[in-house]
Amino acid sequence: MTRINNNRLIIQRHPKLKPARWLAAFLAFGFAPGFAPGLALAQEPDYQAPKTAFGAPDLQGMWTNNTITPLVRPANLGNKLVLTAEEAFQLEQQVADYTAEQDQPSDPNREAPDKGTIELADSYNNFWFDDGTQIARYNGEFRSSLIVDPPNGQIPAYTPAAQERIQAAQLQREQRGPFDGPESRPLAERCLLSFSSSGGPPMLPILYNNNYQIVQSPGYVMILVEMVHDARIIRIDDDPLPAEHQRWLGDSIGRWEGDTLVVETANFNPSQRFANSSDSFRTVERFTRVGDNTINYSFTINDPDTFVQQWSAEIPMQRTEDKLYEYACHEGNYSLPGVLAGARLDEIEAEQ
């Protein structure tokens, strides 16, 4: 079954596939006769971003950054950032086939898995995942990784000082015990921040809840994150907050460079560590609307106390008609007291 939508040929691979799992076969691969190859891939020429009532470039709306392109490039691709249309289609085909297989009804007569072997896919069935169906396309290029610098698409190595800091923290956790109290559990588990830096900065796509609502007013840009309903408040042309004001999402100051919103963020809460970052962690993000339905989002990480060099990534954000889910994280969630109580019982049994 096929349909044409936004100059793309959509192939429904299985009659029970959810609409969000449709596979797009791109024009550059030649599957849509009568349409010009590459039409859907390029940035709109001479595009002028619309303006808000107060004159700022308009980024408002609902956007998603979900994609099957990984943050880190597969090692076998080396310095190859750009994929061919055929390579992109083959990867998307693999995802579509895997999704169709995972969407099949479970066997009610299957045996229970062995203790200790349950993985994420066993606890979250395929219905809950919404990590995209398409390779990221940035400025018309199919990307093999979101990281563009360094050229090998890898997160740079840790500095010796960072390695020592990470090892010391690991030793402290081992001595204290991983279930010593609520404060020792991860921030996401305690529903204080979104998972895997979805809320950012940097804002990274994850397994689901990859939607963002951008709202602007004079002097401010707000990004409401679907995952754990984080709200980033970016102050335009403002002074940094006092050093003691350490926010979970950092202190974000924005400015306009033409039609691009440039956001510099620093002064994160000490408990918020992106990839084992230090107090020197800084991000510079850029949001540029390049079409009615596309924002080019990029970021650069600068943390000389953690990484041997700064590094950058580029992620397309696409307009979506989906609505934000209200993320009710801890209501009726008894897992945290459960794991702590289980740890106390293990300690009692060990003493006996």
PLY file of the C-alpha trace (Angstrom):
ply
format ascii 1.0
element vertex 352
property float x
property float y
property float z
element edge 351
property int vertex1
property int vertex2
end_header
0.00 0.00 0.00
1.37 3.42 -0.93
0.40 7.06 -0.73
2.03 10.35 -1.68
2.54 12.90 1.11
4.73 16.02 1.01
6.45 14.81 -2.18
7.39 11.47 -0.62
6.28 7.97 -1.49
5.13 6.26 1.70
5.26 2.46 1.78
3.14 0.64 4.34
5.17 -2.48 4.97
2.63 -4.41 7.00
-1.18 -4.08 7.36
-0.87 -3.78 11.16
1.88 -1.18 11.16
1.03 1.96 13.11
1.00 5.20 11.05
4.08 6.45 12.91
6.00 3.46 11.57
5.48 4.10 7.84
8.66 4.00 5.84
9.45 6.93 3.52
11.12 5.95 0.24
12.77 9.16 -0.88
12.54 10.70 -4.32
16.28 10.57 -4.81
15.99 6.79 -4.78
13.67 7.02 -7.77
10.45 5.41 -6.49
8.07 8.26 -7.29
7.69 8.72 -11.05
6.65 12.19 -12.04
8.53 13.86 -9.19
11.97 15.39 -9.47
14.68 13.37 -7.69
16.01 15.12 -4.62
13.09 17.57 -4.35
12.22 16.52 -0.81
15.81 16.50 0.35
17.07 20.02 -0.15
16.65 23.12 1.97
14.01 25.45 0.57
15.91 27.92 -1.67
15.92 31.57 -0.58
13.67 30.72 2.35
12.76 33.65 4.56
11.75 32.73 8.09
8.44 34.28 9.17
8.53 36.88 11.92
6.62 37.12 15.16
4.44 40.12 15.97
7.42 41.62 17.82
9.83 41.13 14.90
11.86 38.05 15.93
12.29 35.06 13.57
9.40 32.72 14.34
10.44 29.29 15.67
7.12 28.59 17.34
5.19 25.37 17.00
5.42 21.67 17.70
8.64 19.99 16.58
10.23 16.54 16.80
13.85 15.45 16.51
13.29 11.69 16.37
15.53 9.84 13.93
17.20 6.48 13.48
20.54 8.23 12.88
22.71 7.59 15.96
24.55 10.29 17.87
27.86 8.43 17.44
28.83 7.12 14.02
29.34 3.34 13.56
33.09 2.79 13.64
33.11 0.94 10.32
32.05 4.14 8.50
35.16 6.06 9.58
34.97 9.69 8.43
31.96 9.10 6.17
29.37 11.61 7.35
27.09 11.61 4.28
25.26 8.50 3.10
23.94 7.87 -0.38
20.18 7.75 -0.91
20.45 3.99 -1.46
22.35 3.46 1.79
19.79 5.55 3.67
16.90 3.63 2.16
18.46 0.29 3.07
18.85 1.36 6.71
15.28 2.60 6.83
14.12 -0.65 5.24
15.82 -2.61 8.02
14.06 -0.51 10.66
10.69 -0.95 8.92
11.14 -4.72 8.70
12.24 -4.95 12.33
9.27 -2.84 13.42
6.83 -5.01 11.49
8.29 -8.10 13.14
8.15 -6.58 16.63
4.55 -5.47 16.09
3.40 -9.05 15.73
1.22 -10.35 18.62
3.16 -12.07 21.41
2.92 -15.83 21.75
0.70 -16.43 24.82
2.27 -19.89 25.26
5.86 -18.69 25.40
7.94 -19.60 28.45
9.05 -17.00 30.98
12.60 -15.70 30.45
15.39 -16.80 32.75
15.91 -14.71 35.86
18.26 -11.82 35.22
17.92 -11.92 31.42
15.02 -9.48 30.96
16.04 -6.58 28.76
14.39 -3.27 27.89
12.60 -4.82 24.92
11.01 -7.37 27.27
9.62 -4.73 29.66
8.68 -2.12 27.01
7.00 -3.64 24.00
7.29 -2.03 20.59
4.13 0.03 21.02
5.93 2.46 23.32
8.91 3.22 21.10
8.88 6.27 18.86
12.51 6.70 17.94
11.83 7.49 14.31
11.79 5.72 10.98
14.10 7.90 8.89
17.75 8.76 8.55
18.43 12.37 9.57
18.58 14.72 6.59
20.46 17.96 7.27
20.76 20.53 4.48
19.71 17.86 2.02
22.32 15.29 3.16
21.60 11.86 4.60
23.69 11.70 7.77
25.44 8.62 9.21
25.74 10.27 12.66
24.53 13.36 14.43
28.09 14.20 15.49
29.83 16.13 12.71
33.00 17.18 14.53
35.40 15.50 15.11
35.29 14.09 11.57
35.16 10.47 12.77
31.78 11.10 14.39
32.93 9.95 17.84
32.68 11.66 21.22
36.25 12.77 22.03
38.26 10.91 24.66
38.22 11.91 28.30
41.12 13.91 29.65
43.31 12.24 32.33
41.72 14.51 34.94
38.24 13.42 33.86
39.23 9.75 34.00
40.45 10.21 37.57
37.25 12.03 38.50
35.06 9.31 36.99
37.00 6.54 38.73
36.78 8.34 42.08
33.02 8.73 41.70
32.66 5.06 40.81
34.64 4.05 43.90
32.47 6.27 46.07
29.31 4.65 44.69
30.71 1.20 45.35
31.59 2.09 48.92
28.30 3.85 49.62
26.13 1.33 47.79
23.95 2.08 44.76
20.71 2.02 46.78
21.79 3.98 49.85
18.99 6.53 49.56
16.83 8.51 47.11
19.63 11.03 46.50
21.90 8.30 45.15
19.47 7.33 42.40
19.69 8.94 38.93
17.91 12.24 38.36
15.71 10.78 35.63
14.61 7.93 37.90
13.58 10.56 40.46
11.69 12.42 37.69
13.74 15.58 38.16
15.07 15.71 34.58
14.31 14.09 31.25
16.18 10.96 30.27
19.42 10.96 28.29
19.56 14.74 27.84
16.28 14.92 25.95
15.61 18.28 27.61
19.18 19.37 27.10
21.19 21.20 26.51
22.11 19.54 24.27
18.67 18.26 23.21
19.13 14.68 22.02
16.55 12.26 20.55
15.82 9.12 22.57
13.45 6.14 22.44
10.20 8.10 22.76
8.64 11.45 23.75
10.80 13.36 21.26
8.40 16.28 20.86
9.11 19.91 21.75
6.84 22.95 21.86
8.53 26.30 21.23
6.81 29.47 22.43
8.22 33.01 22.07
7.51 36.34 23.71
9.50 39.59 23.76
12.79 38.79 25.45
12.17 35.06 25.93
12.04 31.72 24.15
10.51 28.76 25.99
11.04 25.14 24.94
8.63 22.71 26.59
10.05 19.18 26.47
7.68 16.22 26.26
9.93 13.91 28.30
9.39 14.66 32.01
7.85 18.03 30.96
11.07 20.03 31.37
10.68 23.70 30.45
13.72 25.60 29.21
13.53 29.36 29.58
15.99 31.16 27.28
16.48 34.84 28.07
17.31 37.01 25.05
20.15 39.56 25.34
20.23 39.26 29.11
23.01 39.07 31.70
23.98 35.71 33.27
22.46 34.86 36.63
24.66 34.95 39.75
27.00 31.96 40.02
25.08 30.50 42.96
21.95 30.15 40.80
22.75 26.71 39.40
19.76 25.44 37.45
19.05 21.87 36.37
19.11 22.92 32.70
21.76 25.58 33.19
21.52 29.32 32.63
20.61 29.89 28.96
21.25 33.28 27.33
20.13 33.75 23.73
20.83 36.26 20.98
19.77 36.61 17.36
22.38 36.42 14.61
20.26 37.15 11.55
17.57 34.46 11.52
19.55 32.14 13.81
18.90 31.90 17.54
22.26 31.35 19.28
21.99 30.06 22.86
24.92 29.84 25.26
24.34 27.82 28.44
26.52 27.40 31.53
26.28 27.18 35.33
24.53 23.81 35.60
23.44 22.24 38.86
26.37 20.12 40.16
24.13 17.05 40.19
23.46 17.46 36.46
26.34 15.86 34.56
26.13 15.35 30.81
28.51 12.54 29.84
30.46 12.96 33.10
30.94 16.67 32.46
32.64 19.08 34.87
31.79 22.50 36.27
33.41 23.93 33.10
30.71 22.41 30.88
29.37 24.90 28.31
27.08 24.51 25.30
26.44 26.74 22.29
23.26 25.89 20.38
21.93 27.26 17.11
18.32 27.16 15.90
17.72 28.20 12.27
14.40 27.83 10.53
15.21 26.69 7.00
11.70 25.83 5.84
8.09 25.92 6.93
8.52 22.45 8.42
12.22 22.31 9.37
14.55 23.80 11.97
18.27 23.13 11.73
19.46 22.55 15.28
23.15 22.28 16.10
25.24 22.36 19.25
28.87 22.52 20.33
30.14 21.07 23.62
33.08 22.82 25.28
34.42 21.25 28.49
38.24 21.26 28.59
38.20 19.58 32.01
36.39 16.55 30.55
37.04 16.14 26.81
40.34 16.44 24.94
38.58 18.67 22.38
35.24 20.35 21.87
32.71 18.52 19.71
29.61 19.34 17.68
26.47 17.74 16.30
23.65 18.68 13.90
20.05 17.48 14.26
17.07 18.36 12.05
13.83 19.21 13.86
10.65 18.56 11.88
7.26 20.14 12.40
4.72 17.65 13.73
0.96 17.63 14.12
1.30 15.44 17.21
0.42 16.86 20.61
2.52 16.74 23.75
1.69 13.96 26.16
1.32 15.07 29.76
4.16 13.20 31.41
2.95 11.89 34.78
6.18 10.45 36.09
5.80 9.50 39.77
2.06 9.32 40.26
1.41 5.78 41.51
5.05 4.85 40.98
6.30 2.71 43.84
9.53 1.51 42.27
11.84 3.86 44.17
10.75 2.84 47.71
10.63 -0.72 46.43
14.27 -0.83 45.33
15.39 0.87 48.54
13.41 -1.57 50.69
14.85 -4.48 48.70
18.38 -3.20 49.31
17.74 -2.98 53.06
16.46 -6.56 53.06
19.57 -7.73 51.17
21.75 -6.04 53.79
19.89 -7.74 56.67
20.14 -11.14 55.01
23.87 -10.59 54.33
24.50 -9.85 58.01
22.59 -12.95 59.09
0 1
1 2
2 3
3 4
4 5
5 6
6 7
7 8
8 9
9 10
10 11
11 12
12 13
13 14
14 15
15 16
16 17
17 18
18 19
19 20
20 21
21 22
22 23
23 24
24 25
25 26
26 27
27 28
28 29
29 30
30 31
31 32
32 33
33 34
34 35
35 36
36 37
37 38
38 39
39 40
40 41
41 42
42 43
43 44
44 45
45 46
46 47
47 48
48 49
49 50
50 51
51 52
52 53
53 54
54 55
55 56
56 57
57 58
58 59
59 60
60 61
61 62
62 63
63 64
64 65
65 66
66 67
67 68
68 69
69 70
70 71
71 72
72 73
73 74
74 75
75 76
76 77
77 78
78 79
79 80
80 81
81 82
82 83
83 84
84 85
85 86
86 87
87 88
88 89
89 90
90 91
91 92
92 93
93 94
94 95
95 96
96 97
97 98
98 99
99 100
100 101
101 102
102 103
103 104
104 105
105 106
106 107
107 108
108 109
109 110
110 111
111 112
112 113
113 114
114 115
115 116
116 117
117 118
118 119
119 120
120 121
121 122
122 123
123 124
124 125
125 126
126 127
127 128
128 129
129 130
130 131
131 132
132 133
133 134
134 135
135 136
136 137
137 138
138 139
139 140
140 141
141 142
142 143
143 144
144 145
145 146
146 147
147 148
148 149
149 150
150 151
151 152
152 153
153 154
154 155
155 156
156 157
157 158
158 159
159 160
160 161
161 162
162 163
163 164
164 165
165 166
166 167
167 168
168 169
169 170
170 171
171 172
172 173
173 174
174 175
175 176
176 177
177 178
178 179
179 180
180 181
181 182
182 183
183 184
184 185
185 186
186 187
187 188
188 189
189 190
190 191
191 192
192 193
193 194
194 195
195 196
196 197
197 198
198 199
199 200
200 201
201 202
202 203
203 204
204 205
205 206
206 207
207 208
208 209
209 210
210 211
211 212
212 213
213 214
214 215
215 216
216 217
217 218
218 219
219 220
220 221
221 222
222 223
223 224
224 225
225 226
226 227
227 228
228 229
229 230
230 231
231 232
232 233
233 234
234 235
235 236
236 237
237 238
238 239
239 240
240 241
241 242
242 243
243 244
244 245
245 246
246 247
247 248
248 249
249 250
250 251
251 252
252 253
253 254
254 255
255 256
256 257
257 258
258 259
259 260
260 261
261 262
262 263
263 264
264 265
265 266
266 267
267 268
268 269
269 270
270 271
271 272
272 273
273 274
274 275
275 276
276 277
277 278
278 279
279 280
280 281
281 282
282 283
283 284
284 285
285 286
286 287
287 288
288 289
289 290
290 291
291 292
292 293
293 294
294 295
295 296
296 297
297 298
298 299
299 300
300 301
301 302
302 303
303 304
304 305
305 306
306 307
307 308
308 309
309 310
310 311
311 312
312 313
313 314
314 315
315 316
316 317
317 318
318 319
319 320
320 321
321 322
322 323
323 324
324 325
325 326
326 327
327 328
328 329
329 330
330 331
331 332
332 333
333 334
334 335
335 336
336 337
337 338
338 339
339 340
340 341
341 342
342 343
343 344
344 345
345 346
346 347
347 348
348 349
349 350
350 351
